[in-house]
Amino acid sequence: MSRRGGLAFLEALGPQKIRPGLARTRALLEGLGSPDRHFRTLLIAGTNGKGSTAAFASAILTAAGVRVGLYTSPHLVRVTERVRVADEDVPDALLDEVLSHVSCVAGAGALAPSYFEAITVGAFEIFRRARVSVAVVEVGIGGRLDATNVLDPEVSIVTNVGSDHLEVLGPSLEAVAREKAGIFRPGRPALTAEGGPLLRTLEEEARRAGARLISVPPTARYADCCPLDGRHQRANLALAVEAAASFCPLTEEAIREGVASVRWPGRLQRVPRDGFRPLLLDGAHNPDGARSLAAWLDEANLVGWADLIFGGLADKDLEGVFAPLGSRVRKVVLTAPSNPRAEDPGRLAARLGRPDARCRPGLAEALACLDEEGNQDGAPIIVTGSLFLVGDALALLGPA
């Protein structure tokens, strides 16, 4: 294959419908000689916060001297963001080479892997080559039938359970909780920050699996050194510290160094712009995530001051995502992220019952219509509704 054959193979696989099941992933791993057996694993599921929790755990373990691989999804701008070794994104050339090997062992037709399955297996092969000691792995969707669940985690986390992907995991929140609990393992710890009625469902599933479910309360202990904003990060950070301590002894110095070094863009990320209003980028794409963003706006005294650029995928509960935000901002501009599943801005205005909202086809045009109004005393512009829209913003702004 050509030098970029592996990345071309990956792009040819997507976008696809979600294809639950582990058989294709197991076949790929067997074809590569089972790279997943060469490292210890922390596996993280949840409706919200699983990526932040993974980033915290990876940073803390790295600060403690552990060689860590981090696998997350989706990426915001570049696919190489999904795979990190020792807190460095994987180089293009290495990912291309590894995916070329994946393509050589991939099946065809009904056995052909999905985009997510192929890059998941590629990440595990990269971790083997890099000789990582611990892989911190974020579940894609659900847990039980997610490609990442081929792993045998020493510690599992379900951050929380909310209403997202109900069409695949539902129809009820209890069903979603049971799917996420599918990553629990017999005799091993399972951590959660879920504190609502769904905790009982997780407890039932833990007993069924023979796992030891541990409820972890949020902590404000490291708020002074945490670069990620929002009270919801206290729960994610507490889970990360508890999980990391299962893999190696942690000193207070290592925890603080790791927390301070964490990088997880697109989550309450403030982006200054010379001569223009600053942006606040947040990947809230479900109602629970939007409520966390709304709570932060309340705490930051931004209600009635900030403006909103909003857009998302047509198959998402965009009404539920918009609801806690629409009353907290001044002006609303609706747009579409760069994704074939994006909702048309005009249809979105009708769905939201906001005929007053301005509609623009893409993020650049949405920003331009607000920028034309001047600096507005530095009032921030919130960009949210989809991680794909946040990715558009980061790509448009270019390197920091």
C-alpha positions in Angstrom: 0.0 0.0 0.0 1.1 3.6 -0.4 2.6 5.5 2.5 -0.7 6.9 3.4 -2.6 3.7 2.7 -3.5 3.0 6.3 -5.2 6.4 6.8 -6.9 6.1 3.4 -8.2 2.7 4.5 -9.5 4.2 7.7 -11.3 7.1 6.0 -12.9 4.8 3.5 -14.6 3.0 6.4 -16.6 6.0 7.7 -18.9 7.4 8.5 -21.0 4.4 9.3 -23.9 3.5 11.5 -23.0 2.1 14.9 -22.4 -1.6 14.7 -22.4 -3.1 18.2 -20.6 -6.4 18.7 -17.1 -7.7 19.5 -16.5 -10.4 16.9 -14.9 -8.1 14.2 -12.6 -6.4 16.8 -11.5 -9.8 18.2 -10.8 -11.1 14.7 -8.6 -8.0 14.0 -6.7 -8.4 17.2 -6.1 -12.1 16.6 -4.8 -11.3 13.1 -2.3 -8.8 14.7 -1.1 -11.3 17.4 -3.3 -10.0 20.3 -1.6 -6.6 21.1 -4.3 -6.1 23.7 -2.6 -8.6 26.0 0.5 -6.6 26.4 -0.6 -3.8 28.8 -2.8 -3.3 31.8 -6.0 -1.4 31.2 -8.3 1.2 32.8 -11.6 1.2 30.8 -13.9 4.2 31.2 -17.6 4.4 30.1 -20.3 7.0 30.9 -22.7 9.4 29.3 -20.6 12.5 30.1 -17.1 13.1 31.5 -15.5 9.9 30.4 -13.0 11.7 28.2 -12.1 14.2 30.9 -11.7 11.4 33.4 -9.5 9.5 31.0 -7.3 12.6 30.4 -7.0 13.2 34.2 -6.1 9.5 34.9 -3.5 9.5 32.1 -1.9 12.7 33.2 -1.7 11.6 36.8 -0.2 8.2 36.0 2.3 9.9 33.7 3.4 12.3 36.4 3.8 9.2 38.7 6.3 7.8 36.3 4.1 5.3 34.5 4.4 4.9 30.7 0.8 5.5 29.6 -1.2 5.1 26.4 -4.4 7.1 26.1 -7.2 6.3 23.7 -10.2 8.6 23.3 -12.9 9.5 20.8 -14.0 11.3 18.8 -11.2 13.6 17.6 -11.8 17.4 17.3 -9.5 18.3 14.4 -6.9 15.5 13.6 -7.4 11.8 14.0 -4.0 11.5 15.7 -5.6 13.2 18.8 -7.3 9.9 19.6 -4.1 8.0 20.4 -1.4 9.4 22.8 1.7 7.8 24.3 3.4 9.5 27.2 1.0 12.5 26.6 2.1 12.9 23.0 -0.2 12.5 20.0 0.8 9.6 17.8 2.7 10.7 14.7 0.8 10.5 11.3 3.4 8.2 9.8 3.1 5.7 12.7 -0.7 5.7 12.7 -0.7 5.2 8.9 1.7 2.3 9.1 -0.2 0.5 11.8 -3.5 1.0 10.1 -2.0 -0.5 6.9 -1.3 -3.6 9.0 -4.9 -3.5 10.3 -6.2 -3.3 6.7 -4.2 -6.4 5.8 -6.0 -8.6 8.4 -9.4 -6.9 8.0 -12.4 -9.0 6.7 -14.7 -8.0 3.9 -18.4 -7.6 3.5 -20.2 -8.2 6.7 -16.9 -8.9 8.4 -15.4 -5.5 7.4 -14.6 -3.4 10.5 -16.1 -0.1 11.2 -14.0 3.1 11.4 -14.1 2.9 15.2 -13.2 -0.8 15.3 -10.2 -0.3 13.0 -8.7 2.7 14.9 -9.3 1.0 18.2 -7.3 -2.0 17.2 -4.7 0.3 15.7 -4.4 2.1 19.0 -3.8 -1.2 20.9 -1.0 -2.2 18.4 0.6 1.2 18.9 0.5 0.7 22.6 2.2 -2.6 22.3 4.9 -1.2 20.1 5.4 1.7 22.5 5.7 -0.7 25.4 3.1 1.2 27.5 2.5 -0.2 31.0 -1.1 1.1 31.3 -3.6 1.9 28.7 -6.3 4.4 29.7 -9.2 3.7 27.2 -12.4 5.6 26.7 -15.4 3.6 25.6 -17.0 4.7 22.4 -20.7 4.1 23.0 -22.3 2.1 25.8 -20.0 -0.6 27.0 -21.1 -4.2 26.7 -20.9 -4.4 22.9 -18.4 -1.5 22.3 -15.2 -2.5 20.5 -13.1 -1.4 23.5 -14.8 -4.1 25.7 -12.5 -6.8 24.2 -10.0 -5.6 26.8 -9.7 -7.1 30.3 -9.6 -4.0 32.5 -8.1 -4.2 35.9 -10.4 -1.2 36.8 -13.6 -0.1 35.2 -15.4 3.3 35.5 -18.9 4.3 34.7 -18.8 8.1 35.2 -22.6 8.6 35.1 -25.7 7.5 33.2 -27.8 10.0 31.1 -30.0 10.2 28.1 -27.8 9.8 25.0 -27.7 7.2 22.3 -31.1 5.9 23.5 -31.8 4.6 20.0 -28.9 2.2 20.4 -28.7 1.5 24.1 -32.2 2.1 25.3 -35.1 2.5 25.3 -34.9 3.2 29.1 -32.1 4.8 31.2 -32.0 1.5 33.1 -31.2 -0.3 29.9 -28.4 2.3 29.2 -27.0 1.7 32.7 -26.9 -2.0 32.1 -25.1 -1.6 28.8 -22.5 0.6 30.4 -22.0 -1.8 33.3 -21.1 -4.4 30.7 -17.5 -3.4 31.2 -17.4 -4.6 34.9 -15.2 -7.6 35.6 -15.4 -10.3 38.2 -13.4 -9.7 41.4 -12.2 -6.3 40.1 -13.1 -2.7 41.2 -15.7 -0.7 39.3 -15.9 3.0 40.1 -18.8 5.4 39.6 -19.8 8.9 40.4 -23.5 8.2 39.6 -25.5 9.2 42.6 -29.1 9.1 41.3 -31.6 6.3 41.1 -29.5 4.6 38.4 -26.9 3.8 41.0 -29.1 0.9 42.1 -29.0 -0.5 38.5 -25.2 -0.3 38.5 -25.1 -2.0 41.9 -27.3 -4.9 40.6 -25.1 -5.3 37.5 -22.0 -5.3 39.6 -23.3 -8.0 41.8 -24.3 -10.0 38.7 -20.8 -9.6 37.3 -19.0 -10.3 40.6 -17.4 -6.8 40.5 -16.8 -4.5 43.5 -18.7 -1.3 42.8 -17.3 1.7 44.6 -19.1 5.1 44.7 -16.6 7.9 44.5 -17.7 11.4 45.8 -16.5 14.5 44.0 -13.5 16.4 45.4 -12.6 20.0 45.4 -9.1 19.2 46.8 -7.3 20.0 43.5 -9.4 22.9 42.3 -6.5 25.3 42.8 -4.4 23.5 40.2 -7.0 22.1 37.8 -7.0 23.8 34.4 -10.5 22.4 33.4 -13.4 24.6 34.5 -16.7 23.5 35.9 -18.0 21.8 39.1 -18.7 18.6 37.1 -14.9 18.1 36.7 -14.7 17.5 40.5 -16.4 14.1 40.0 -14.3 13.3 37.0 -11.1 14.1 38.8 -12.1 12.1 41.9 -12.7 9.1 39.7 -9.3 9.5 38.0 -7.4 9.8 41.2 -9.1 6.7 42.7 -8.5 4.7 39.5 -4.9 5.8 39.1 -4.1 4.7 42.7 -5.1 1.2 41.7 -2.2 1.0 39.3 0.7 2.5 41.3 1.4 4.4 44.6 0.6 8.1 44.2 2.1 11.0 46.0 0.3 14.3 46.5 3.0 15.9 44.3 2.4 13.5 41.4 -1.4 14.0 41.6 -1.0 17.8 41.5 1.6 17.7 38.8 -0.6 15.5 36.7 -3.8 17.5 37.3 -2.0 20.8 36.4 -0.7 19.3 33.1 -3.9 17.8 31.8 -5.0 19.0 28.4 -8.5 18.3 27.1 -9.6 20.9 24.6 -13.2 21.8 23.8 -14.5 21.5 27.3 -15.2 25.0 28.7 -12.2 26.1 26.7 -11.6 29.8 26.6 -10.1 31.1 23.3 -9.0 34.7 23.1 -9.1 36.4 19.6 -7.1 39.5 18.8 -9.5 42.3 18.1 -12.6 40.1 18.5 -14.7 38.7 21.2 -13.3 35.6 23.0 -14.9 32.2 22.4 -16.0 29.7 24.9 -15.9 26.2 23.3 -17.8 23.4 24.9 -18.7 20.0 23.5 -22.0 19.6 25.3 -24.1 17.4 23.0 -26.8 16.0 25.3 -29.1 17.5 27.9 -26.9 16.5 30.9 -23.9 18.1 29.3 -25.9 21.3 28.5 -27.1 21.5 32.1 -23.5 21.4 33.3 -22.6 24.2 30.9 -25.6 26.2 32.1 -24.6 25.7 35.7 -21.1 27.0 34.9 -22.6 30.1 33.1 -24.6 30.8 36.3 -21.4 30.5 38.5 -19.4 32.6 36.1 -22.0 35.4 36.0 -22.3 35.2 32.2 -26.1 34.8 32.1 -27.7 37.5 29.9 -24.3 38.7 28.7 -22.9 36.0 26.4 -24.1 35.1 22.9 -24.6 31.6 21.6 -23.6 29.8 18.4 -25.4 26.5 18.4 -25.6 23.5 16.1 -25.6 19.7 16.3 -26.5 16.4 14.7 -30.0 15.9 13.4 -30.5 12.6 15.3 -29.7 14.2 18.7 -32.0 15.6 21.2 -31.1 19.2 20.2 -34.2 20.6 21.9 -33.1 19.1 25.2 -29.5 20.4 24.7 -30.7 23.9 23.8 -33.3 24.2 26.6 -31.0 25.1 29.5 -28.9 27.5 27.3 -31.4 29.5 25.3 -32.7 31.5 28.3 -29.2 32.3 29.5 -27.8 34.0 26.5 -28.6 37.2 24.6 -28.4 36.4 20.9 -28.6 33.0 19.2 -27.0 32.0 15.9 -27.8 28.6 14.6 -25.4 26.8 12.3 -24.4 23.3 11.1 -21.2 21.4 12.1 -19.1 19.8 9.4 -20.7 16.4 9.5 -23.1 14.7 7.1 -25.5 14.1 10.0 -25.7 17.8 10.9 -29.1 19.4 11.3 -30.0 22.2 8.8 -30.0 25.5 10.6 -33.4 26.5 9.3 -35.0 23.2 10.4 -33.2 23.6 13.7 -34.8 27.0 14.3 -38.2 25.4 13.8 -37.4 22.5 16.1 -36.3 24.9 18.8 -39.2 27.3 18.3 -36.8 30.2 17.9 -37.8 32.2 14.8 -35.7 35.1 16.2 -32.5 33.1 15.8 -30.2 33.9 12.9 -29.3 31.0 10.7 -25.9 30.6 9.0 -24.7 27.6 7.0 -21.3 27.1 8.7 -19.3 28.3 11.7 -17.3 30.9 9.8 -20.4 32.6 8.7 -22.0 32.4 12.2 -18.9 34.0 13.8 -18.8 36.7 11.1 -22.3 37.8 11.8 -21.6 38.4 15.4 -18.1 39.8 14.8 -19.6 42.4 12.6 -21.4 43.9 15.6 -18.1 44.8 17.3 -16.4 43.8 20.5 -19.6 44.2 22.7 -17.5 44.9 25.8 -15.7 41.6 25.5 -18.8 39.5 26.0 -17.9 35.9 25.1 -19.4 33.9 22.3 -20.3 30.3 23.3 -19.9 27.6 20.7 -21.6 24.4 21.6 -24.1 21.7 20.7 -21.7 19.2 19.2 -18.1 18.2 19.5 -17.9 18.4 15.7 -18.9 22.1 15.9 -16.1 22.6 18.5 -13.7 20.8 16.1 -14.8 23.3 13.4 -13.9 26.2 15.7 -10.5 24.8 16.6 -9.7 24.1 12.9 -10.9 27.6 11.9 -8.8 29.3 14.6 -5.7 27.3 13.7 -2.8 26.4 16.1 -2.9 28.3 19.4 
